[in-house]
Amino acid sequence: MTDLRIIFMGTPEYATYSLQALIEADLKPVLCVSQPDKPWGRKQVILPTPVKELAVANNIPVLQPVKIKTAEFQENLADYRPDLIVTAAYGRILPQNILDLPRLGCINVHGSLLPRYRGASPVQQSIINGDEITGITILRMTMAMDAGDILRQASIPLKDEYNVATLMTELGKLGGTVLPGTIKDLVAGKISEIPQDETKATYVSLLDRSVGKIDFTRSARTIFNLVRGTDPWPGAYTGYNGKRLKIYRSHVIDTHSAEVGKYNIAKYFPGEILPAPKGELWVGTGDGILALDELQFTGGKRLDARDCAHNFAVGSSFVLEEN
């Protein structure tokens, strides 16, 4: 299908799986559009976006506009005479005149099973909410946020070992698997587009720092999901001895295990540091016990629990002191 003129718009690693899949399926885009390069790390080195890097490696022209509503940018897009625009985590809302540009319209590879989790943080929220199933939706784009007709969906189990980064990778790969066939069926007129059920729609915005605050009166399972769903940003956090403490990894302790019985943990209050095997850091919650596996005090290094558990006194508590 080399005669199909596709413009691909995406920015992070998640989007590279869709771009790579198009290249391998003889659907190589005539143009890629990505966010401007940004400085990264302590040295603030300017690095290309993952999509730009992949596009350049495959000799695909790249545009990186600061603003997409300018006449100049939209004229540049029109010069490529697109039949279809495909987006995947591009990071900008397309105006109507861009949506109207390609004869086959614009489609998006979204990281949730719509209509659940329309918006900017579907992957994070699916983990935080403890969903057992997640997936991707390829949908037709409209001016309403993630509200267009569904072309195709695919699902995967949301495993306990996933955090945001690893789940984004899995969903990116899933999108790449489904996208080429969806486009070919769309061109062939073999897809019945399905309107979304508005009564089941939910919306999620970008996470802010407050989302990561740990409430130890919640269950161990709920906090475990919060830790996974806020890694790396904004990070789940609490406090100890007046210092803020981020939690990067944790796991739920089986309270019926012989190991727990050995420590005779009958009663505890939320946030209390409990007796635990050497090198482990256990904390009581509103329902169950949570082991904190990797943590970091503000300004310090990320530490494995086995290297710092001895610094936390049994019977003391995690308390976030906020001004």
TINU-714799 format. One line per 4 residues: number of its first residue (from 1); their letters; for each residue z, y, x of N, C-alpha, C. Coordinates in steps of 0.2 Angstrom, whole numbers. Example, Ala and Ser with C-alpha at 12.3 -4.5 7.8 and 13.67 -1.06 7.14 Angstrom:
<nodes>
1 = AS = 39 -28 66 39 -22 62 39 -16 66 ~ 35 -11 64 36 -5 68 39 0 64 .
</nodes>
This chain:
<nodes>
1 = MTDL = 0 -6 4 0 0 0 0 6 4 ~ -4 6 10 -4 12 14 -7 18 11 ~ -10 18 6 -13 23 2 -8 27 -2 ~ -2 24 -3 4 27 -7 7 32 -2 .
5 = RIIF = 7 39 -4 10 44 0 17 45 -2 ~ 22 43 2 29 44 1 32 49 5 ~ 36 53 2 41 57 6 48 54 5 ~ 51 53 11 58 50 11 63 56 13 .
9 = MGTP = 68 56 9 73 61 11 80 58 11 ~ 83 58 17 90 55 18 93 58 25 ~ 99 56 26 103 59 31 107 54 35 ~ 112 50 32 116 46 36 113 39 38 .
13 = EYAT = 117 35 41 115 28 42 114 24 36 ~ 117 25 31 116 22 24 109 22 22 ~ 106 28 24 99 29 22 94 26 26 ~ 96 24 32 91 22 37 89 15 35 .
17 = YSLQ = 93 11 31 91 4 29 85 5 24 ~ 85 10 20 80 11 15 73 13 19 ~ 74 17 24 68 20 27 65 14 31 ~ 69 10 35 67 4 39 63 -1 34 .
21 = ALIE = 66 -2 28 63 -7 24 56 -4 21 ~ 55 2 20 49 5 18 44 4 24 ~ 46 6 30 41 5 36 39 -2 36 ~ 44 -7 36 42 -14 36 38 -17 31 .
25 = ADLK = 38 -14 25 35 -16 19 28 -13 18 ~ 25 -10 23 19 -6 23 19 0 18 ~ 25 3 18 26 9 13 29 15 18 ~ 26 15 24 29 20 28 28 27 26 .
29 = PVLC = 33 31 25 32 38 23 28 42 27 ~ 25 47 24 21 52 27 25 58 30 ~ 31 58 27 36 63 30 43 61 28 ~ 47 63 33 55 62 31 58 69 31 .
33 = VSQP = 63 70 27 66 76 27 74 74 27 ~ 77 78 32 84 76 33 88 83 34 ~ 95 82 34 99 88 35 98 90 42 ~ 99 97 43 99 99 50 104 95 55 .
37 = DKPW = 102 95 61 106 92 66 113 96 67 ~ 118 92 68 125 95 69 129 93 75 ~ 133 97 77 137 95 83 142 90 81 ~ 144 85 86 148 80 85 153 79 91 .
41 = GRKQ = 159 77 89 164 75 94 167 81 97 ~ 172 80 102 176 85 105 171 90 109 ~ 166 87 112 161 92 116 156 95 111 ~ 156 94 105 151 97 100 144 96 103 .
45 = VILP = 142 90 104 135 89 106 131 88 100 ~ 125 92 100 121 92 95 117 85 95 ~ 118 81 89 114 75 89 110 74 83 ~ 104 71 83 100 70 77 103 66 72 .
49 = TPVK = 101 67 66 104 63 60 101 56 61 ~ 104 51 59 102 44 59 95 43 56 ~ 93 47 51 87 46 48 81 49 52 ~ 83 55 55 78 59 60 77 54 66 .
53 = ELAV = 82 51 68 81 47 74 76 41 73 ~ 77 38 67 73 32 65 66 35 64 ~ 65 40 61 59 43 59 55 45 65 ~ 58 48 70 55 50 76 52 44 80 .
57 = ANNI = 57 39 80 55 32 84 49 29 81 ~ 47 31 74 42 28 71 36 33 70 ~ 36 38 73 31 43 73 30 46 66 ~ 35 47 63 35 50 56 37 57 57 .
61 = PVLQ = 33 62 54 35 69 55 42 70 51 ~ 46 75 53 52 76 51 53 84 49 ~ 56 86 43 58 92 42 65 92 41 ~ 68 98 43 76 98 42 77 105 40 .
65 = PVKI = 76 107 34 77 114 31 84 115 30 ~ 86 121 32 93 124 30 94 125 23 ~ 88 127 20 88 128 12 82 125 10 ~ 83 122 4 77 118 1 74 122 -5 .
69 = KTAE = 77 127 -7 74 131 -12 69 136 -10 ~ 67 137 -4 63 142 -2 56 140 -3 ~ 52 145 -4 44 144 -6 41 141 0 ~ 43 143 6 40 140 12 41 132 13 .
73 = FQEN = 47 130 12 49 123 12 45 119 7 ~ 45 122 1 42 118 -5 34 118 -4 ~ 31 123 -1 24 123 1 23 118 6 ~ 28 117 11 27 112 16 27 105 13 .
77 = LADY = 31 103 8 31 97 5 25 96 1 ~ 22 101 -3 16 100 -6 10 99 -2 ~ 10 101 4 5 100 9 4 93 10 ~ 9 89 9 9 82 11 7 78 5 .
81 = RPDL = 5 81 -1 2 78 -7 6 71 -9 ~ 13 72 -10 16 65 -11 15 62 -18 ~ 14 56 -18 14 52 -24 21 50 -27 ~ 26 50 -22 33 48 -24 37 51 -19 .
85 = IVTA = 43 53 -21 48 55 -16 54 50 -17 ~ 57 48 -12 62 43 -12 68 47 -8 ~ 74 47 -11 80 50 -8 85 44 -7 ~ 89 45 -2 95 41 -1 100 45 3 .
89 = AYGR = 106 47 0 111 51 3 108 56 7 ~ 103 60 4 100 66 7 106 71 8 ~ 110 73 3 115 78 3 114 84 0 ~ 108 85 -4 106 91 -7 104 89 -14 .
93 = ILPQ = 105 93 -19 102 92 -26 95 95 -26 ~ 90 91 -28 83 94 -28 82 98 -34 ~ 79 104 -33 77 108 -39 71 105 -43 ~ 70 108 -49 65 105 -53 58 105 -51 .
97 = NILD = 56 110 -47 50 110 -45 48 105 -39 ~ 53 103 -36 52 97 -31 52 91 -35 ~ 56 90 -40 56 84 -44 49 83 -48 ~ 46 89 -49 40 88 -53 34 88 -48 .
101 = LPRL = 35 88 -41 29 88 -37 25 81 -36 ~ 29 76 -35 25 69 -35 23 67 -41 ~ 17 64 -42 14 61 -48 18 55 -51 ~ 22 51 -46 26 46 -49 33 48 -49 .
105 = GCIN = 35 54 -48 41 57 -49 46 56 -42 ~ 52 56 -43 57 56 -38 62 50 -40 ~ 64 46 -35 69 41 -36 74 41 -31 ~ 80 38 -33 86 39 -28 89 32 -27 .
109 = VHGS = 91 30 -21 95 24 -20 103 26 -20 ~ 106 25 -25 113 27 -26 118 22 -25 ~ 124 23 -22 128 18 -20 134 16 -25 ~ 131 15 -31 136 12 -36 132 9 -42 .
113 = LLPR = 135 6 -46 132 3 -52 133 8 -58 ~ 128 12 -58 128 18 -63 128 14 -70 ~ 131 18 -75 133 25 -75 140 26 -72 ~ 143 21 -69 150 22 -66 149 25 -59 .
117 = YRGA = 153 30 -58 153 34 -52 147 38 -50 ~ 145 42 -55 140 47 -53 143 53 -49 ~ 139 55 -44 142 60 -40 142 58 -32 ~ 147 62 -29 146 62 -21 150 57 -18 .
121 = SPVQ = 155 53 -21 159 49 -17 160 42 -21 ~ 154 39 -23 155 33 -27 158 27 -22 ~ 156 27 -16 158 21 -12 166 22 -11 ~ 168 28 -9 175 29 -8 179 27 -15 .
125 = QSII = 177 29 -20 181 28 -26 181 21 -29 ~ 175 18 -28 175 11 -30 181 7 -26 ~ 182 8 -19 187 5 -15 194 7 -18 ~ 195 14 -18 201 16 -21 204 13 -27 .
129 = NGDE = 199 13 -32 200 10 -38 201 2 -39 ~ 200 -1 -33 201 -8 -33 196 -12 -36 ~ 189 -9 -37 184 -13 -40 183 -20 -36 ~ 181 -25 -40 180 -31 -37 172 -32 -36 .
133 = ITGI = 168 -28 -40 161 -29 -39 158 -21 -38 ~ 153 -21 -34 150 -14 -33 143 -16 -32 ~ 139 -10 -30 132 -12 -29 128 -5 -29 ~ 121 -6 -29 117 0 -29 113 1 -35 .
137 = TILR = 111 7 -37 106 8 -42 100 12 -40 ~ 94 10 -41 88 14 -40 86 17 -47 ~ 87 24 -47 86 27 -53 81 33 -52 ~ 78 35 -58 74 41 -58 78 47 -58 .
141 = MTMA = 76 52 -54 80 58 -53 78 63 -58 ~ 83 66 -61 83 72 -65 87 78 -63 ~ 87 83 -66 92 89 -64 99 87 -65 ~ 100 83 -70 107 80 -71 109 75 -66 .
145 = MDAG = 115 76 -63 118 72 -58 118 65 -59 ~ 114 61 -56 113 54 -56 113 51 -63 ~ 109 55 -67 109 53 -75 103 50 -77 ~ 98 49 -72 91 47 -74 91 40 -76 .
149 = DILR = 85 38 -79 84 31 -81 85 26 -75 ~ 87 20 -76 88 15 -71 82 11 -70 ~ 80 10 -64 74 6 -62 76 -1 -60 ~ 81 -1 -56 84 -8 -54 91 -7 -51 .
153 = QASI = 95 -12 -52 102 -13 -49 103 -19 -46 ~ 107 -19 -41 109 -25 -37 117 -25 -36 ~ 120 -30 -36 127 -30 -35 130 -35 -29 ~ 136 -33 -26 139 -38 -21 146 -37 -23 .
157 = PLKD = 150 -43 -21 157 -42 -21 160 -37 -17 ~ 165 -34 -19 169 -29 -15 174 -32 -11 ~ 173 -34 -5 178 -38 -2 184 -34 1 ~ 190 -37 2 196 -34 4 195 -31 11 .
161 = EYNV = 191 -34 15 190 -32 22 185 -25 23 ~ 182 -23 17 178 -17 18 182 -11 18 ~ 180 -6 22 182 1 21 176 5 20 ~ 177 11 20 171 15 18 165 14 22 .
165 = ATLM = 166 14 29 160 13 33 157 6 33 ~ 161 1 32 158 -6 32 154 -7 25 ~ 157 -4 20 154 -5 13 148 -1 13 ~ 148 5 16 142 9 16 136 5 19 .
169 = TELG = 138 2 25 133 -2 28 130 -8 24 ~ 134 -11 20 132 -17 16 128 -14 10 ~ 130 -8 7 126 -6 2 119 -3 4 ~ 120 0 10 113 2 13 108 -3 14 .
173 = KLGG = 111 -9 17 106 -15 17 104 -17 11 ~ 108 -17 6 106 -20 -1 101 -15 -4 ~ 102 -9 -3 97 -4 -5 90 -5 -2 ~ 90 -6 5 84 -8 8 81 -14 6 .
177 = TVLP = 85 -19 4 82 -25 2 78 -24 -5 ~ 81 -20 -9 78 -19 -16 73 -14 -17 ~ 73 -9 -13 69 -3 -13 61 -5 -13 ~ 59 -8 -8 51 -9 -8 48 -13 -14 .
181 = GTIK = 52 -18 -16 49 -21 -22 49 -17 -28 ~ 55 -13 -29 55 -8 -34 49 -3 -34 ~ 48 -1 -29 42 4 -28 35 1 -30 ~ 34 -5 -27 28 -9 -29 27 -10 -36 .
185 = DLVA = 33 -12 -39 33 -14 -47 32 -7 -51 ~ 35 -2 -48 34 5 -52 27 7 -52 ~ 24 6 -46 16 8 -45 12 3 -50 ~ 14 -3 -50 10 -8 -54 12 -7 -62 .
189 = GKIS = 17 -3 -64 18 -2 -71 22 -8 -73 ~ 26 -12 -69 30 -18 -71 37 -16 -72 ~ 39 -10 -72 46 -9 -73 48 -6 -80 ~ 52 -8 -83 55 -5 -90 61 -1 -88 .
193 = EIPQ = 60 6 -88 66 10 -86 71 10 -92 ~ 77 10 -90 83 9 -94 87 15 -94 ~ 88 19 -100 92 24 -100 99 22 -99 ~ 103 27 -96 110 26 -95 114 27 -101 .
197 = DETK = 119 23 -102 124 23 -107 129 29 -106 ~ 128 35 -109 132 41 -107 139 40 -109 ~ 141 35 -114 148 34 -116 152 30 -110 ~ 148 27 -105 151 24 -100 151 28 -93 .
201 = ATYV = 148 34 -93 148 38 -87 154 40 -85 ~ 155 39 -78 161 43 -75 158 47 -69 ~ 162 52 -67 160 56 -62 165 57 -56 ~ 162 57 -50 167 58 -44 164 63 -39 .
205 = SLLD = 169 67 -37 167 73 -33 169 71 -25 ~ 167 75 -21 169 75 -14 176 74 -13 ~ 179 70 -9 186 69 -8 189 75 -5 ~ 195 77 -7 198 82 -3 204 79 0 .
209 = RSVG = 208 83 5 213 80 9 219 77 5 ~ 220 80 -1 226 78 -5 225 71 -8 ~ 219 69 -8 218 62 -11 221 57 -7 ~ 222 58 0 225 53 5 232 53 5 .
213 = KIDF = 236 57 1 243 57 1 246 50 -2 ~ 250 47 2 252 40 0 259 41 -5 ~ 258 38 -11 264 38 -15 267 31 -15 ~ 273 30 -12 275 23 -11 278 20 -17 .
217 = TRSA = 279 24 -22 281 21 -29 275 17 -32 ~ 269 18 -30 263 14 -32 264 7 -29 ~ 260 3 -31 260 -4 -29 257 -5 -22 ~ 259 -10 -18 256 -11 -12 249 -12 -12 .
221 = RTIF = 246 -15 -17 239 -16 -18 235 -10 -19 ~ 238 -5 -23 235 2 -24 235 6 -17 ~ 240 5 -13 241 9 -7 236 6 -2 ~ 235 -1 -2 230 -4 2 223 -2 1 .
225 = NLVR = 222 -1 -6 215 1 -8 214 9 -6 ~ 219 13 -6 219 20 -4 217 20 3 ~ 221 16 7 220 17 15 213 15 16 ~ 210 10 13 203 8 14 198 13 12 .
229 = GTDP = 199 16 6 195 20 3 195 28 6 ~ 200 29 10 200 36 13 199 36 20 ~ 197 30 23 195 29 30 188 30 31 ~ 185 35 35 189 39 40 192 46 37 .
233 = WPGA = 189 48 31 190 55 28 192 54 21 ~ 198 57 19 202 62 23 208 58 26 ~ 208 51 26 213 47 29 219 47 24 ~ 222 41 24 229 40 20 234 43 24 .
237 = YTGY = 239 46 22 244 49 26 251 49 22 ~ 256 49 27 263 50 24 267 54 30 ~ 273 53 30 277 56 36 283 52 38 ~ 285 54 44 291 50 47 294 55 52 .
241 = NGKR = 301 56 51 305 60 55 302 67 56 ~ 299 70 50 296 76 50 289 77 53 ~ 286 71 55 279 72 57 274 68 53 ~ 268 71 52 263 68 48 260 62 51 .
245 = LKIY = 259 57 47 257 50 50 251 48 46 ~ 246 46 49 240 44 46 240 36 46 ~ 238 33 41 237 25 41 230 23 40 ~ 228 20 45 221 18 45 219 11 43 .
249 = RSHV = 224 6 44 223 -1 42 230 -3 39 ~ 230 -8 34 236 -11 31 234 -17 28 ~ 239 -21 26 237 -27 22 243 -28 18 ~ 242 -32 12 248 -33 7 251 -40 10 .
253 = IDTH = 258 -40 10 262 -45 11 263 -50 5 ~ 262 -56 6 264 -61 1 271 -61 0 ~ 274 -58 -5 282 -58 -5 285 -65 -7 ~ 280 -70 -9 283 -77 -10 282 -81 -4 .
257 = SAEV = 280 -78 2 279 -82 8 286 -84 11 ~ 286 -90 15 292 -92 19 294 -86 24 ~ 289 -83 26 290 -77 31 295 -72 28 ~ 293 -70 22 297 -65 19 304 -67 17 .
261 = GKYN = 304 -74 15 310 -77 13 315 -77 19 ~ 312 -78 25 316 -78 31 320 -72 33 ~ 317 -66 30 321 -60 32 325 -58 26 ~ 326 -62 21 330 -61 15 330 -54 12 .
265 = IAKY = 323 -52 11 322 -45 8 322 -46 0 ~ 328 -45 -2 329 -45 -10 328 -39 -13 ~ 330 -33 -10 330 -27 -14 327 -22 -9 ~ 324 -17 -11 321 -11 -7 319 -6 -11 .
269 = FPGE = 318 0 -8 316 6 -12 309 8 -9 ~ 305 11 -13 298 13 -11 299 18 -4 ~ 295 16 1 295 20 7 300 17 12 ~ 304 13 10 309 10 15 306 5 20 .
273 = ILPA = 308 6 26 305 2 32 310 -5 32 ~ 306 -10 31 310 -17 30 310 -21 37 ~ 314 -26 37 314 -31 42 308 -34 42 ~ 305 -36 48 298 -39 49 298 -42 56 .
277 = PKGE = 293 -47 56 292 -50 63 291 -45 68 ~ 292 -47 74 291 -42 80 284 -40 80 ~ 283 -34 81 276 -31 81 273 -29 75 ~ 277 -30 69 274 -29 63 278 -23 60 .
281 = LWVG = 275 -19 55 279 -14 52 278 -14 44 ~ 283 -16 41 283 -18 34 286 -12 30 ~ 284 -10 24 287 -5 20 287 -7 13 ~ 292 -5 10 293 -7 3 289 -2 -2 .
285 = TGDG = 286 -4 -7 283 0 -12 285 -1 -19 ~ 282 2 -24 284 1 -31 283 -6 -33 ~ 279 -9 -30 278 -16 -32 275 -20 -26 ~ 279 -23 -22 277 -27 -16 278 -24 -10 .
289 = ILAL = 276 -27 -5 277 -25 2 271 -24 6 ~ 270 -19 9 264 -17 13 265 -17 20 ~ 261 -20 24 261 -20 31 256 -14 34 ~ 259 -10 38 255 -5 41 252 -7 48 .
293 = DELQ = 246 -8 49 243 -11 54 240 -6 60 ~ 238 0 58 236 5 63 237 12 60 ~ 240 16 65 243 22 62 242 27 68 ~ 243 33 66 242 39 71 246 45 69 .
297 = FTGG = 251 47 73 254 54 72 249 59 74 ~ 250 65 70 246 71 71 246 72 79 ~ 240 73 82 240 75 89 240 69 94 ~ 242 63 91 243 57 95 237 52 95 .
301 = KRLD = 238 47 98 232 42 98 233 37 92 ~ 228 34 90 228 28 85 232 22 89 ~ 236 20 85 240 14 88 241 8 84 ~ 240 2 87 241 -4 83 249 -5 82 .
305 = ARDC = 251 -8 76 258 -8 74 262 -12 80 ~ 258 -17 83 262 -21 88 264 -17 94 ~ 261 -11 95 262 -6 100 268 -1 99 ~ 269 0 92 274 5 90 279 4 85 .
309 = AHNF = 279 -2 82 283 -4 77 290 -3 79 ~ 292 -4 85 299 -4 87 302 3 87 ~ 297 8 86 299 15 85 302 17 78 ~ 301 13 74 302 14 67 309 10 65 .
313 = AVGS = 314 13 63 320 10 62 321 7 55 ~ 323 1 55 324 -3 48 329 1 44 ~ 327 2 38 332 6 33 330 13 33 ~ 326 16 38 324 22 37 318 23 32 .
317 = SFVL = 315 29 31 310 29 26 304 33 28 ~ 298 32 25 293 36 26 293 42 21 ~ 294 48 23 294 54 18 290 59 21 ~ 285 62 17 281 67 19 285 74 17 .
321 = EEN = 286 78 22 290 84 21 284 89 21 ~ 283 92 16 278 97 15 281 104 14 ~ 278 109 17 281 116 16 278 119 9 .
</nodes>
